[in-house]
């Protein structure tokens, strides 16, 4: 797990879950309403993240998508009802539920018996052999309290606030995250996750968007796993949403 100009890629992550697969549920329609905080000269990191979470938790979507890495294609269904987001996979069946709360997010595994919280160790696991992890779907970095605005940068012609977020504990696979948030709309444009040696580990970036029934949705997001300490891409996957 957002409004964009027609001449540029229109991102969102509602990962939009947002950049989760939601992404991050990241990560996946683009909000059409711009919030005033993004028009201010220099909002605080807290204000920016509060607005991003508010945008993410207001979506109502039911879309089909796929996670693709080389020859592996993993279809899924993404359903969001406000702060509750479900990712449904088949072959074998697996349903994950992400709840976006006011102060934290929670990723659950849905079974016939109910829901069970996804543990810390499983958050580090990769989803069905891809480079995307269960932790990437949880978007917990949006709630990290240690955050600051580094400045402004352009991503695919869109001016963004660039934020640095520091993990509160070693439970996270990332020690810190760099986040690019579109100034005009609050869309998550790019995310970079760094390991505990401060080396770039994973990069998420919106590539394109599409208009469905008058609303903008994510069309494709690129996920890259890098060799720590270098800019060499070891593996690349794509999160793609279909009409």
Buried (B, 14 or more C-beta within 10 A) or exposed (E): BBBBEEEEBBBBBBBBBBBBBBBBBBBBBBBEEBBEBBEEEEBEBEBBBBBBBBBBBBBEBEBEBBBBBEEEEBBBBBBBEEBEBBBBBEEEEBBBBBBBEEEEBBBBBBEEEEBEEBEEEEBEEBBBEBBBBBBBBBBBBBBBEEBEBEEEBEBBEBBBBBBBBBBEEEEBBBBBBBBBBBBBBBBBBBBBBBBEEEEBBBBBBBBBBBEBEEBBBBBBBBBBBBEBEEEEEEBBBBBBBEE
